[in-house]
Amino acid sequence: MSSSEKIGWLQIAFRLKGSVLKSIYQRVIACGLFGILISVLYHLKWPVSHPWTEGVIPSIVLGLLLVFRTNTAYERFWEGRKVWGNIVNDVRNLARQVWVTVDERTLESRDNKMEVLRLIVAFAVATKIHLRGDVNNELETLMPTARYLTLKTMNNPPLEIAFWIGDYLQLQYNLNCINSYQLIAMQELLNSLVDCLGACERILKTPIPLAYTIHLKQVLLVYCFLIPFELVEGLGWWTGLSVALISFTLFGVEAIALEIENPFGHDPNDLPLDTICNTIKRNIEDLMTLTPSVHSHRHLRNIDTF
């Protein structure tokens, strides 16, 4: 059952948080007032009723807005969610393989392995921060201070973290702590993480073409300011309210598309990247409390977590 079903249909319908009402109400009011003005002019016998607009403009608006705009925006949103689903799976698989397969010959080996597991988590967190353009200290607890300070100077922190993880894997192979098949399997997962980073950057840095956005807004404004001339003869004083409701629907759809076309931000309708990263942290914390049977003879205890 979805969270919206648990809350209730009416509660969702009248909920302001997460809606686009705040971003469109001024335009809706302006269109409604214009509709009232047309009603006044009509009752003053001005020739403002023009039924000939019926059917032509609505088809243009609905065709451009409801089909292309919303579909394109949601496709970007869903593509972002699929990529982050892959990040979660790759992080879990890579961490599990490192934890189970890398041979532990000393206590220092265990410490290094734990550090790398934190770096794997840090890759996901750094990707989130990189996509949002945030500056925070969330990564500081996931790596040694020297590495954190180095990371702050990098243009693309997730790539630097991927380099550190790859360097660790190659070192373990050189030390005969993993075999070539294990190295290849883990490198493929690391490559997949970098591919996911690139996919997210592609979504972020490829906006909807500006010409289409401008034209769509122009057509939408033309429609909302012409529709009162179509409705006033039949609706009279109800024209203002009707125009407000119509503009609320159309401006709302456009605002939703605008909000979800970049799914990595902080808007209420964006992807819950903080929740996803916290889930990854908890998963790896749980993994680090387990001792693989292949290493249990070493009796390594007192595993630190995050």
VEXDREN-2710 file (C-alpha; in Angstrom, 1 decimal):
% VEXDREN-2710
k/r/px/py/pz
1/MET/0.0/0.0/0.0
2/SER/1.4/3.4/-0.9
3/SER/1.9/6.2/1.6
4/SER/-0.9/8.2/-0.1
5/GLU/-3.4/5.4/0.3
6/LYS/-2.5/5.1/4.0
7/ILE/-3.0/8.9/4.5
8/GLY/-6.4/8.9/2.8
9/TRP/-7.8/10.3/-0.4
10/LEU/-9.4/13.4/1.0
11/GLN/-6.3/14.3/3.1
12/ILE/-4.1/14.0/0.0
13/ALA/-6.6/16.1/-2.1
14/PHE/-6.5/19.0/0.4
15/ARG/-2.8/18.7/1.3
16/LEU/-0.7/21.8/0.6
17/LYS/2.7/20.3/1.3
18/GLY/4.0/18.8/-1.9
19/SER/1.5/20.6/-4.1
20/VAL/2.4/23.2/-6.6
21/LEU/-0.3/25.7/-5.4
22/LYS/2.3/28.1/-4.0
23/SER/4.0/28.4/-7.3
24/ILE/0.9/29.0/-9.4
25/TYR/-1.6/30.8/-7.3
26/GLN/-0.7/34.3/-8.5
27/ARG/-1.2/33.3/-12.1
28/VAL/-4.5/31.6/-11.3
29/ILE/-5.8/34.7/-9.5
30/ALA/-4.7/36.9/-12.4
31/CYS/-6.6/34.7/-14.9
32/GLY/-9.6/34.6/-12.6
33/LEU/-9.7/38.4/-12.3
34/PHE/-9.3/38.7/-16.0
35/GLY/-12.3/36.4/-16.4
36/ILE/-14.3/38.7/-14.0
37/LEU/-13.3/41.7/-16.1
38/ILE/-14.6/40.1/-19.2
39/SER/-17.9/39.2/-17.4
40/VAL/-18.3/42.9/-16.4
41/LEU/-17.6/44.1/-20.0
42/TYR/-20.1/41.5/-21.4
43/HIS/-22.8/42.7/-19.0
44/LEU/-22.0/46.3/-20.1
45/LYS/-22.8/45.2/-23.6
46/TRP/-19.3/45.2/-24.9
47/PRO/-18.8/42.7/-27.8
48/VAL/-16.4/40.4/-25.9
49/SER/-18.1/37.0/-26.6
50/HIS/-16.3/35.1/-29.3
51/PRO/-17.4/31.4/-29.5
52/TRP/-15.2/30.9/-32.6
53/THR/-12.3/30.0/-30.4
54/GLU/-13.9/26.7/-29.4
55/GLY/-11.9/23.6/-30.1
56/VAL/-8.8/25.2/-31.8
57/ILE/-6.7/26.5/-28.9
58/PRO/-7.6/23.7/-26.4
59/SER/-6.3/21.0/-28.8
60/ILE/-3.0/22.9/-29.1
61/VAL/-2.6/23.4/-25.4
62/LEU/-3.6/19.9/-24.3
63/GLY/-1.5/18.3/-27.1
64/LEU/1.7/20.2/-26.2
65/LEU/1.3/20.5/-22.5
66/LEU/-0.4/17.3/-21.2
67/VAL/1.3/14.9/-23.7
68/PHE/4.8/16.0/-24.4
69/ARG/5.6/18.1/-21.3
70/THR/4.4/15.8/-18.6
71/ASN/5.6/12.6/-20.3
72/THR/9.1/14.1/-20.9
73/ALA/9.4/15.3/-17.3
74/TYR/8.2/12.1/-15.8
75/GLU/10.5/10.0/-18.0
76/ARG/13.4/12.0/-16.6
77/PHE/12.1/11.5/-13.0
78/TRP/11.6/7.7/-13.5
79/GLU/15.0/7.3/-15.2
80/GLY/16.6/9.0/-12.2
81/ARG/14.8/6.6/-9.8
82/LYS/15.9/3.6/-11.8
83/VAL/19.5/4.8/-11.8
84/TRP/19.4/5.3/-8.0
85/GLY/17.9/1.8/-7.7
86/ASN/21.0/0.5/-9.5
87/ILE/23.3/2.5/-7.2
88/VAL/21.7/0.9/-4.2
89/ASN/22.0/-2.6/-5.6
90/ASP/25.6/-2.1/-6.8
91/VAL/26.7/-0.6/-3.4
92/ARG/25.2/-3.6/-1.6
93/ASN/26.7/-6.1/-3.9
94/LEU/30.2/-4.5/-4.0
95/ALA/30.2/-4.1/-0.2
96/ARG/29.2/-7.7/0.3
97/GLN/31.8/-9.0/-2.0
98/VAL/34.6/-7.0/-0.4
99/TRP/33.5/-8.0/3.1
100/VAL/33.3/-11.7/2.2
101/THR/36.0/-12.3/-0.3
102/VAL/39.0/-10.1/0.6
103/ASP/41.3/-12.2/2.8
104/GLU/42.1/-10.8/6.2
105/ARG/45.6/-11.5/7.2
106/THR/46.0/-8.9/9.9
107/LEU/43.9/-6.7/12.1
108/GLU/45.0/-3.9/9.9
109/SER/43.5/-5.7/6.9
110/ARG/40.1/-5.7/8.7
111/ASP/40.4/-2.0/9.4
112/ASN/41.3/-1.2/5.8
113/LYS/38.3/-3.3/4.6
114/MET/36.0/-1.4/6.9
115/GLU/37.4/1.9/5.6
116/VAL/36.7/0.8/2.0
117/LEU/33.1/-0.2/2.9
118/ARG/32.6/3.3/4.3
119/LEU/34.0/4.6/1.0
120/ILE/31.5/2.6/-0.9
121/VAL/28.7/4.2/1.1
122/ALA/30.5/7.6/0.6
123/PHE/30.3/7.1/-3.1
124/ALA/26.5/7.2/-2.9
125/VAL/26.4/10.1/-0.5
126/ALA/28.9/12.0/-2.6
127/THR/26.9/11.4/-5.7
128/LYS/23.8/12.9/-4.0
129/ILE/25.8/16.0/-2.9
130/HIS/27.3/16.3/-6.3
131/LEU/24.0/16.2/-8.1
132/ARG/22.5/18.8/-5.7
133/GLY/25.4/21.1/-5.6
134/ASP/25.3/21.0/-1.8
135/VAL/28.2/21.8/0.5
136/ASN/28.0/19.9/3.8
137/ASN/30.1/17.7/6.2
138/GLU/28.1/14.5/5.6
139/LEU/31.1/12.8/4.1
140/GLU/33.4/13.7/7.0
141/THR/32.3/10.7/9.1
142/LEU/32.8/8.2/6.3
143/MET/36.5/8.6/5.7
144/PRO/39.8/9.7/7.3
145/THR/40.3/13.4/7.6
146/ALA/43.1/13.5/5.1
147/ARG/40.9/12.0/2.4
148/TYR/38.0/14.2/3.3
149/LEU/40.2/17.3/2.9
150/THR/41.4/16.0/-0.4
151/LEU/37.9/15.4/-1.5
152/LYS/36.9/19.0/-0.8
153/THR/39.3/20.2/-3.5
154/MET/38.0/17.9/-6.2
155/ASN/35.6/18.9/-9.0
156/ASN/33.9/15.5/-9.0
157/PRO/34.2/13.8/-5.6
158/PRO/32.4/10.6/-6.5
159/LEU/35.0/9.9/-9.2
160/GLU/37.8/10.4/-6.7
161/ILE/36.1/8.0/-4.3
162/ALA/35.8/5.4/-7.1
163/PHE/39.5/5.8/-7.7
164/TRP/40.3/5.0/-4.1
165/ILE/38.0/2.0/-4.1
166/GLY/39.6/0.7/-7.4
167/ASP/43.1/1.3/-6.0
168/TYR/42.2/-0.8/-2.9
169/LEU/40.9/-3.6/-5.0
170/GLN/44.0/-3.7/-7.2
171/LEU/46.2/-3.7/-4.1
172/GLN/44.3/-6.7/-2.6
173/TYR/44.9/-8.6/-5.9
174/ASN/48.6/-7.7/-5.9
175/LEU/48.8/-9.0/-2.3
176/ASN/47.0/-12.3/-3.3
177/CYS/44.0/-11.5/-1.0
178/ILE/41.6/-11.9/-3.9
179/ASN/41.9/-13.8/-7.2
180/SER/41.5/-12.5/-10.7
181/TYR/37.9/-13.5/-11.0
182/GLN/37.0/-11.8/-7.8
183/LEU/38.8/-8.7/-8.9
184/ILE/37.0/-8.6/-12.2
185/ALA/33.6/-9.1/-10.5
186/MET/34.2/-6.2/-8.1
187/GLN/35.6/-3.9/-10.8
188/GLU/32.5/-4.5/-12.9
189/LEU/30.3/-3.4/-10.0
190/LEU/32.6/-0.3/-9.5
191/ASN/32.3/0.5/-13.2
192/SER/28.5/0.2/-12.9
193/LEU/28.5/2.7/-10.1
194/VAL/30.5/5.2/-12.3
195/ASP/28.1/4.5/-15.1
196/CYS/25.2/5.4/-12.8
197/LEU/27.0/8.6/-11.9
198/GLY/27.3/9.5/-15.5
199/ALA/23.6/8.7/-16.1
200/CYS/22.6/11.0/-13.3
201/GLU/24.8/13.8/-14.7
202/ARG/23.2/13.3/-18.1
203/ILE/19.7/13.8/-16.7
204/LEU/20.9/16.8/-14.6
205/LYS/22.8/18.6/-17.4
206/THR/20.3/18.0/-20.3
207/PRO/17.3/20.3/-19.7
208/ILE/14.2/20.5/-21.7
209/PRO/15.0/22.6/-24.8
210/LEU/14.5/26.3/-24.0
211/ALA/12.6/27.0/-27.2
212/TYR/10.0/24.4/-26.3
213/THR/9.6/25.7/-22.8
214/ILE/9.2/29.3/-24.0
215/HIS/6.7/28.4/-26.7
216/LEU/4.7/26.2/-24.3
217/LYS/4.4/29.0/-21.7
218/GLN/3.3/31.4/-24.5
219/VAL/0.6/29.1/-25.8
220/LEU/-0.6/28.4/-22.2
221/LEU/-0.9/32.2/-21.5
222/VAL/-2.7/32.8/-24.8
223/TYR/-5.2/30.0/-24.0
224/CYS/-5.9/31.2/-20.4
225/PHE/-6.5/34.8/-21.5
226/LEU/-8.6/33.8/-24.5
227/ILE/-10.9/31.3/-22.8
228/PRO/-13.0/33.9/-21.0
229/PHE/-14.1/35.2/-24.4
230/GLU/-15.4/31.7/-25.2
231/LEU/-17.1/31.1/-21.9
232/VAL/-18.6/34.5/-21.0
233/GLU/-21.8/34.1/-23.1
234/GLY/-22.8/30.8/-21.5
235/LEU/-21.4/31.3/-17.9
236/GLY/-21.9/35.0/-17.3
237/TRP/-20.7/36.0/-13.8
238/TRP/-19.3/32.4/-13.3
239/THR/-16.7/33.1/-16.0
240/GLY/-14.0/34.3/-13.5
241/LEU/-14.3/31.2/-11.3
242/SER/-14.4/28.9/-14.3
243/VAL/-11.3/30.5/-15.8
244/ALA/-9.5/30.3/-12.5
245/LEU/-10.2/26.5/-12.3
246/ILE/-9.1/25.9/-15.8
247/SER/-5.9/27.9/-15.4
248/PHE/-5.3/26.1/-12.0
249/THR/-5.4/22.8/-13.9
250/LEU/-3.2/23.8/-16.7
251/PHE/-0.6/25.8/-14.8
252/GLY/-0.5/23.1/-12.2
253/VAL/0.4/20.4/-14.7
254/GLU/3.1/22.6/-16.1
255/ALA/4.5/23.4/-12.6
256/ILE/4.5/19.7/-11.8
257/ALA/6.5/18.9/-14.9
258/LEU/8.9/21.7/-14.1
259/GLU/9.5/20.4/-10.6
260/ILE/10.1/16.7/-11.5
261/GLU/12.2/17.2/-14.6
262/ASN/15.2/17.6/-12.2
263/PRO/14.5/14.8/-9.7
264/PHE/17.7/15.2/-7.6
265/GLY/16.9/18.4/-5.8
266/HIS/15.2/19.3/-2.4
267/ASP/11.6/19.9/-3.7
268/PRO/8.9/17.8/-2.0
269/ASN/8.3/15.8/-5.2
270/ASP/12.0/15.1/-5.9
271/LEU/13.5/11.7/-5.3
272/PRO/14.1/11.0/-1.6
273/LEU/17.9/10.8/-1.9
274/ASP/18.5/11.4/1.8
275/THR/16.3/8.5/2.7
276/ILE/18.0/6.3/0.1
277/CYS/21.5/7.1/1.3
278/ASN/20.4/6.5/4.9
279/THR/19.1/3.1/3.9
280/ILE/22.4/2.3/2.3
281/LYS/24.3/3.4/5.5
282/ARG/22.1/1.1/7.6
283/ASN/22.6/-1.8/5.2
284/ILE/26.4/-1.6/5.3
285/GLU/26.4/-1.1/9.1
286/ASP/24.5/-4.3/9.4
287/LEU/26.9/-6.1/7.0
288/MET/29.9/-4.9/9.1
289/THR/28.5/-6.6/12.2
290/LEU/28.7/-10.0/10.5
291/THR/31.7/-12.2/10.4
292/PRO/31.9/-14.3/7.3
293/SER/32.6/-18.0/8.1
294/VAL/35.7/-18.0/5.9
295/HIS/37.2/-15.4/8.2
296/SER/35.7/-16.6/11.5
297/HIS/38.8/-18.7/12.4
298/ARG/40.7/-15.4/12.8
299/HIS/38.4/-14.4/15.8
300/LEU/38.4/-10.8/14.9
301/ARG/36.0/-9.0/17.2
302/ASN/34.9/-5.5/18.2
303/ILE/33.9/-4.2/14.8
304/ASP/33.4/-0.5/14.8
305/THR/30.5/0.9/12.8
306/PHE/29.7/4.3/11.5
END
